[in-house]
Amino acid sequence: MEEERLILVVPKCVKKKALSGRSEFYNLMVTDKRIVSTKTGGTFFATRGLLGAAVQKMAKGRQDIDKFAGKEIDEIVGLDKNNWAVPFRGFDEIKLGKQIAGVHAIIRFKLNKDGKKCDTNSSVPQFLTFDKQYLNELRTTLADLAGNIVKT
């Protein structure tokens, strides 16, 4: 069996929960076979204004992209019910873009029937936001690995 290779890590991705006002932080990992998302920390209630920006900056600063160093991908996925891994064939579409008037980019996921079977915890979010400095590298990497399902 061929070993899975980690190609790219996009740290500090954010999943916002609209109803509760919470934000959760994840690392998005791209391997040569699939996309993996691993929860890197707890949640906090979003606040508005300068205080909200300070709270969010502190929370993001505590996220450790090395949290899962030395662990196998399947072991990492099993550590938290919010972690997920879906092979590229499990997506109908992966859409990347910039958020309007912001420093963040966004990735949207559209699973197909195979992808929904892989997502045993139903934890693949509709979208994640991330620092736009990773956008071009993520776009190029996914296009090379996943082909025409990647949209911009």
C-alpha positions as CSV (number, residue, x, y, z in Angstrom):
1,M,0.0,0.0,0.0
2,E,1.3,3.4,-1.0
3,E,1.9,5.8,1.8
4,E,-0.2,9.0,1.9
5,R,1.8,12.2,1.6
6,L,1.0,15.6,3.3
7,I,1.3,18.3,0.6
8,L,0.0,21.5,2.2
9,V,-1.3,22.7,5.6
10,V,-3.5,25.8,5.8
11,P,-3.6,26.8,9.5
12,K,-6.2,28.7,11.5
13,C,-9.2,28.1,9.3
14,V,-12.4,29.4,10.8
15,K,-15.9,27.8,10.8
16,K,-18.5,30.3,12.1
17,K,-21.7,29.0,13.5
18,A,-24.4,31.6,12.6
19,L,-27.0,30.7,15.3
20,S,-24.7,30.4,18.3
21,G,-22.2,33.1,17.3
22,R,-19.3,30.8,17.9
23,S,-16.2,30.3,15.8
24,E,-14.2,27.1,15.7
25,F,-10.6,26.8,14.4
26,Y,-9.2,24.1,12.2
27,N,-6.2,23.1,10.2
28,L,-7.0,22.2,6.6
29,M,-4.6,19.6,5.3
30,V,-4.2,18.5,1.7
31,T,-2.6,15.2,1.1
32,D,-2.0,13.5,-2.3
33,K,-5.3,11.6,-1.8
34,R,-7.8,13.7,0.1
35,I,-8.6,16.8,2.1
36,V,-8.5,16.6,5.9
37,S,-9.8,19.1,8.5
38,T,-8.7,18.9,12.1
39,K,-10.1,20.9,14.9
40,T,-7.2,22.8,16.6
41,G,-9.0,24.4,19.5
42,G,-12.1,25.2,21.4
43,T,-14.8,27.6,20.5
44,F,-15.5,31.1,21.7
45,F,-18.4,33.5,21.4
46,A,-17.9,36.1,18.8
47,T,-18.1,39.7,20.0
48,R,-18.3,42.9,17.9
49,G,-16.0,45.9,17.4
50,L,-12.5,46.3,18.6
51,L,-12.9,43.8,21.5
52,G,-14.2,41.2,19.0
53,A,-11.2,41.7,16.8
54,A,-8.8,41.3,19.8
55,V,-10.5,38.2,21.0
56,Q,-10.4,36.6,17.6
57,K,-6.7,37.5,17.1
58,M,-5.8,36.0,20.5
59,A,-7.8,32.8,19.8
60,K,-6.2,32.4,16.4
61,G,-2.7,33.0,17.8
62,R,-3.1,30.0,20.2
63,Q,-3.8,27.6,17.4
64,D,-0.9,25.1,16.9
65,I,-0.3,23.7,13.4
66,D,2.0,21.1,15.0
67,K,-0.7,19.7,17.3
68,F,-0.9,16.5,15.3
69,A,2.8,16.0,14.5
70,G,3.9,12.4,14.4
71,K,0.3,11.0,14.1
72,E,-1.1,9.2,11.1
73,I,-4.0,10.9,9.3
74,D,-6.6,8.4,10.2
75,E,-5.5,8.6,13.8
76,I,-5.9,12.4,13.7
77,V,-9.4,12.1,12.2
78,G,-10.5,9.8,15.0
79,L,-9.4,12.2,17.7
80,D,-12.4,14.5,17.5
81,K,-15.9,14.2,16.1
82,N,-15.4,17.5,14.2
83,N,-12.4,16.2,12.3
84,W,-13.0,14.8,8.8
85,A,-11.2,13.4,5.7
86,V,-12.8,13.1,2.3
87,P,-11.0,11.8,-0.9
88,F,-11.0,14.2,-3.8
89,R,-13.6,11.9,-5.6
90,G,-16.0,12.7,-2.8
91,F,-16.5,16.3,-3.9
92,D,-18.7,17.5,-6.7
93,E,-17.0,21.0,-6.3
94,I,-14.5,22.8,-4.3
95,K,-14.7,26.6,-4.7
96,L,-12.1,29.1,-3.7
97,G,-12.3,32.8,-3.5
98,K,-11.6,36.0,-1.6
99,Q,-14.0,37.5,0.9
100,I,-15.2,40.9,0.0
101,A,-13.3,43.7,1.8
102,G,-11.4,41.4,4.0
103,V,-8.1,39.7,4.7
104,H,-9.6,36.3,4.4
105,A,-10.3,33.8,1.7
106,I,-13.0,31.2,1.6
107,I,-13.2,27.6,0.6
108,R,-16.6,26.0,-0.1
109,F,-17.3,22.3,-0.2
110,K,-20.0,20.5,-2.2
111,L,-20.0,16.8,-1.3
112,N,-21.4,14.1,-3.6
113,K,-22.8,10.7,-2.5
114,D,-19.3,9.1,-2.0
115,G,-18.2,12.1,0.0
116,K,-21.2,11.9,2.3
117,K,-20.4,8.3,3.0
118,C,-16.8,9.3,4.0
119,D,-18.1,12.0,6.3
120,T,-19.3,9.7,9.0
121,N,-19.7,12.6,11.6
122,S,-21.5,14.9,9.2
123,S,-18.9,17.5,10.0
124,V,-17.8,18.7,6.6
125,P,-18.8,22.4,6.7
126,Q,-20.3,24.2,3.8
127,F,-17.3,26.6,3.9
128,L,-14.3,27.7,5.9
129,T,-12.5,31.0,5.9
130,F,-8.7,31.3,6.1
131,D,-5.9,33.8,5.7
132,K,-5.7,34.9,2.1
133,Q,-1.9,34.5,2.0
134,Y,-2.6,30.7,1.5
135,L,-5.2,31.2,-1.4
136,N,-2.9,30.9,-4.4
137,E,-0.9,28.0,-3.1
138,L,-4.1,26.1,-2.0
139,R,-5.8,26.8,-5.4
140,T,-2.8,25.6,-7.4
141,T,-2.3,22.5,-5.1
142,L,-6.0,21.5,-5.3
143,A,-6.2,22.1,-9.1
144,D,-3.1,19.8,-9.6
145,L,-4.5,17.1,-7.4
146,A,-8.3,17.3,-7.9
147,G,-8.6,18.7,-11.4
148,N,-11.8,20.3,-12.7
149,I,-13.8,20.0,-9.5
150,V,-11.8,23.1,-8.2
151,K,-13.5,26.3,-9.2
152,T,-12.5,29.9,-8.6
